[in-house]
Amino acid sequence: MPTAQILLVEDDPGLGFVIQDTLKEKGYTVHLCRDGKEGLMQFNKGNYHLCLLDVMMPKKDGFELARDIRKIDTEVPIIFLTAKSMVEDKVEGLRTGADDYITKPFSNEELVLRIEAVLKRYKKNPDKDDAENSTFKIGSFTYNPDNFQLRRGNEKKSLTKKEAGVLKLLCEHKNKVIERELITNMVWGDDSYFVGRSLDVFITRLRKHLAEDENVSIANVHGVGFRLEC
């Protein structure tokens, strides 16, 4: 029976390892990241059933990370881990769509019980979810992000890792606009000028891959981002 996949983003190495080991002992699969940008990239790579996010982190704090995650997945449970106990911080966490909020220090038993309670409410079926998300239909194309393959009839194209990551995000937002900064942060972990120019290069490559179907296009929404139109 598959276990829940948990994304843990905690910049304190000691605490991160303790939480990771505790949850692994309970049968969970845990991926540990050190900062918000690394966490966002990892979220884009996996199929997570719950996110544990520290609030005070370098590069991208927990609240900002949660808002980005919510742009991609409106349902995945989010629990904040923080040393802060101010009411304003708890309110901000709930505004981002968090499901729970645990103030440090906390016991391992409390953490596990909170996670179990949230997962029971969510009841995500790993087998069903993996099957549903294994492929995307893009006009006459079929795209499998797991093996980076884009198919049309008997023709098959193998995409690069970056091409695959960008196309996956576009597919998840098909016929909707996705922000440039969100794509660059999730695929590259950076939203600098040079990464932005790299994104334009990969968008051009994907347009060439999809050009065989005239009903499929990647529109540039000026000043905002891109939209995969089918």
C-alpha positions in Angstrom: 0.0 0.0 0.0 1.5 3.4 -1.0 2.4 5.8 1.7 1.7 9.5 1.8 4.4 11.7 0.2 5.3 14.7 2.4 7.3 17.8 1.3 9.1 19.2 4.3 10.7 22.6 3.9 12.8 23.6 7.0 16.0 25.7 7.1 17.1 24.4 10.5 19.2 21.3 9.6 18.9 19.7 13.0 15.1 20.1 13.2 14.7 19.1 9.6 16.5 15.8 10.1 14.6 15.1 13.3 11.2 15.7 11.7 12.2 13.7 8.6 13.4 10.7 10.7 10.2 10.8 12.9 7.9 10.8 9.9 9.9 8.1 8.1 9.5 5.8 11.2 5.8 6.3 10.8 5.9 5.1 7.2 5.8 8.4 5.4 8.0 9.3 2.4 9.6 12.6 3.2 11.5 15.0 0.9 13.5 17.6 2.9 14.3 21.0 1.4 16.4 23.8 3.0 14.7 27.0 1.7 11.5 28.2 -0.1 12.9 28.2 -3.6 14.3 24.7 -3.3 10.9 23.7 -1.9 9.0 25.1 -4.8 11.2 23.3 -7.3 10.8 20.1 -5.5 7.0 20.5 -5.3 6.9 20.8 -9.1 8.8 17.5 -9.4 6.7 15.4 -7.1 3.1 14.4 -6.3 2.7 15.4 -2.7 -0.1 14.6 -0.3 0.9 17.2 2.4 3.4 20.1 2.8 5.1 21.0 6.0 6.5 24.5 5.7 8.6 26.6 8.1 7.6 30.2 8.0 10.9 32.0 8.5 13.2 30.8 5.7 15.8 32.4 3.4 15.1 33.2 -0.3 11.3 32.6 0.0 9.4 32.5 3.3 6.8 29.9 4.1 3.8 32.2 3.4 5.2 33.1 -0.1 5.9 29.5 -0.8 2.4 28.5 0.3 0.8 31.1 -2.0 2.9 29.8 -5.0 1.9 26.2 -4.2 -1.8 27.3 -4.0 -1.5 28.7 -7.6 -0.6 25.1 -8.7 -2.6 23.0 -6.3 -5.6 24.4 -4.5 -6.2 21.2 -2.5 -2.9 19.8 -1.2 -2.9 20.2 2.7 -0.4 22.7 4.1 0.8 22.8 7.7 3.0 25.7 8.9 5.9 25.1 11.4 7.0 28.3 13.1 8.5 29.8 16.2 6.1 32.6 16.0 2.9 32.6 18.1 1.4 36.0 17.2 -2.2 36.0 16.2 -1.3 38.1 13.1 1.0 35.4 11.8 -1.6 32.7 12.3 -4.1 34.7 10.4 -1.7 35.3 7.6 -1.1 31.5 7.4 -4.8 30.8 7.2 -5.2 33.4 4.5 -2.7 31.5 2.3 -4.9 28.4 2.6 -3.1 26.6 5.3 -4.9 23.6 7.0 -3.0 23.8 10.3 -0.4 25.8 12.2 2.0 24.3 14.8 4.1 26.6 17.0 7.7 25.5 17.9 8.7 23.8 20.1 6.3 20.9 19.6 6.5 17.2 20.4 6.9 14.5 17.8 3.7 13.0 18.9 1.8 16.2 18.4 3.2 16.7 14.9 2.3 13.1 13.9 -1.2 13.5 15.2 -1.8 16.8 13.4 -0.5 15.3 10.2 -2.8 12.2 10.6 -5.8 14.4 11.3 -5.2 16.6 8.2 -4.6 13.6 5.9 -7.8 11.9 7.1 -9.7 15.0 6.1 -8.0 15.2 2.7 -8.2 11.5 1.9 -6.1 11.7 -1.2 -5.7 8.3 -3.0 -2.1 8.0 -4.2 -2.8 5.3 -6.8 -5.8 7.1 -8.3 -4.0 10.5 -8.3 -0.9 9.1 -10.0 -2.9 7.4 -12.7 -4.9 10.6 -13.4 -1.9 12.8 -13.6 0.4 10.5 -15.6 -0.5 12.0 -19.0 -1.9 15.2 -20.4 -4.0 15.6 -23.6 -2.9 18.6 -25.7 -4.9 18.7 -28.8 -3.7 15.7 -30.9 -0.7 15.3 -28.6 -0.3 13.2 -25.5 2.3 14.3 -23.0 3.7 12.1 -20.2 5.7 14.2 -17.8 7.2 11.2 -16.0 9.3 10.1 -19.0 9.4 13.5 -20.8 7.7 12.1 -23.9 5.4 14.0 -26.3 3.5 11.8 -28.6 1.3 12.4 -31.7 0.1 9.3 -33.4 3.1 7.0 -34.0 5.6 9.9 -33.6 7.4 10.4 -30.3 9.6 13.3 -29.1 11.8 13.2 -26.0 11.9 16.6 -24.3 14.8 17.9 -22.2 14.3 18.1 -18.4 13.7 21.9 -18.5 11.3 21.6 -21.5 9.4 18.9 -19.7 9.1 21.0 -16.5 7.8 24.0 -18.4 5.3 22.0 -20.4 4.0 20.3 -17.3 3.2 23.6 -15.7 1.5 24.9 -18.9 -0.6 21.7 -19.1 -1.6 22.0 -15.4 -2.9 25.5 -16.3 -4.3 24.7 -19.8 -6.2 27.6 -21.2 -5.2 29.7 -18.2 -2.4 32.2 -17.7 0.6 31.1 -15.6 3.0 33.8 -14.4 6.5 33.9 -15.8 8.0 34.2 -12.3 6.1 31.1 -11.1 7.4 29.1 -14.0 11.0 30.2 -13.5 10.9 29.6 -9.7 9.4 26.2 -10.0 11.6 24.9 -12.9 14.9 26.8 -12.3 14.5 27.9 -8.6 15.3 31.5 -9.7 13.5 34.4 -11.4 16.5 36.5 -12.5 16.8 38.3 -15.8 19.0 35.6 -17.4 16.7 32.8 -16.3 13.8 34.7 -17.8 15.6 34.9 -21.1 16.2 31.1 -20.9 12.5 30.6 -20.3 11.8 32.4 -23.6 14.2 30.0 -25.4 12.4 27.0 -24.0 9.0 28.4 -24.9 10.2 28.8 -28.5 11.3 25.2 -28.5 8.0 24.0 -27.2 6.1 26.0 -29.8 8.1 24.2 -32.5 7.3 20.8 -30.9 3.6 21.6 -30.9 3.5 23.3 -34.3 2.2 20.2 -36.0 -1.3 20.8 -34.5 -2.7 24.2 -35.6 -5.2 24.0 -32.8 -2.5 24.1 -30.1 -0.5 27.2 -29.3 1.4 28.9 -26.5 0.3 32.5 -26.2 2.5 35.2 -24.7 0.4 37.4 -22.3 2.4 40.6 -22.2 3.8 41.5 -18.8 2.2 38.5 -17.1 3.2 35.1 -18.5 2.0 32.4 -20.9 -1.1 30.4 -21.7 -1.3 27.0 -23.4 -4.3 27.2 -25.7 -6.1 24.1 -27.0 
